Amino acid sequence: MDIYRITALGLIGAVLCVTLKKECPQIAMGISILTSVLILMFILPRFETVFDVLERIDSMLTGESGYVRLILKIVAVGYISSFGAKICEDFGESSIGHKIELGGKIIIIIISLPVITGLLDMLGELMP
């Protein structure tokens, strides 16, 4: 299973980082970044299946089919901001990480505004 490979890669990277952190923190940081990138490179191709299913769902929806794309954007912003924040926290910069998460949340609100206004418009049409 893929999760075994991902976990093994993460554990090897973590052990190397912990072992080298005191003696050579720059190399430990590089190993941490390299491990993260390798895990992401391993995971990203698997998203093709998810995108295929979401495209089928999007094509089945009539009318407002842009909602699936908005949901994908929102999920992407959430994951990217969380990933960036965790990297900053790993480097000891949790304050910057918190600002990245805050920025992500604000962007999610901005992206979701068309859905919110569309919902309010529908509610307004239902009320006499």
N, C-alpha and C positions, 0 to 999 in steps of 0.2 A: 504494500500500500504506500501511497505517496506520503502519508503523514509520518511514517517511520523514517523516510529519507529526510524530510524536512526537520523532524525532531532531532535526528542524528546530526545533521549539519549544524543546527542551532546549538546543540550540546557541545559539539567539538569546538565551535567558535567561542562559546562561553567559557569553556575550560581553558582554551588558549588565552583568552582575554584576561581571565583572573590570574593565570600563571604569569603572564608578562606585564601586568599592570604596574606592579611595584618597580620592576627593573627598567622597563622601557614603555612608558605610557603611550608614546606616539605609535609604536607598532601595535599595541593593544587596541588603540582607537582605529587604526587601519584595518585590523582583523575584524573588529566589530562592524565597520562599514562594509567590508568585503562580504562578510557572512550575511548581512542584511540584504545586500544586493543580490547575492547568489540565491537566497531564499525567494526573493521577489521574482527573479528571472525564472525560477522553477515554477512559481505559482501563476504568473501572468498568462502563459499559453492556455491554462485550464479555464480561463474566463471566456474563451471562445464559445464553449457550450452554453454558458449562462447567457451570453449575448444572443446566441441563436434562439434560445427559448424566449427571451424577452422580445426579440423581433417578431416571432410568431404571435406572441400575445398582443403586441402593438398592432400587427396587421389584422387581428381578429376584432379589435376595438373599432367601433364606428364613431365618427364624429371627432371627439377630442383625443386623437391618438398621440399627441405630444406629451401626455402625462407620463408615459413610460420613460421617455427620454429625460424628463425632469427628475423622475425618481432616480434614474441612473446617475445623473449629475449630482444629485444630493448625496447619494451613497459614495460616489467618488470623492467628493469634497470631504466628507466625513472620514473616509479611510486615509486620504492623503494628509489631512491636517493632523489626524491622530498619529500617523507614522512619523511625520516631521516633529511633532511635539515629543514623542518618545525618544527620538534620536537626540533632541536637545537635552532631555532629562538624562540620558545616558552620558552626555558630555558634561553634566553638572550644571546645566543652564535651564533649570526648571522654570524660571521666570519667563524666558523667551518661549519655552514650550507652551506655557499657559497662554501667551499672547497668540501663538499660532492656533491653538484650539479656539480661542475667542474669535479670531478672524474667520476660521472655518464656520463657526456657528452663525456669525453675521452673514457670511456668504450664503449659507443654507437658507436663512430667512429671506434673503433677497431673491434667491432662485425660486423659492416656494411662493412668493407673492402672487404670481399669476394663478396658481391653484387656489389660493385663499380668496382672491378677488372673484374668480370664477364660481367658487362655492357660494360666496355672498350674493353674487348676481342671481344664481339659481334660487337661493332662498328668498330673494326679493321678488322674483317672479311668482313664487308659490304663495306668497302672502297677498291678501286682497288689499 
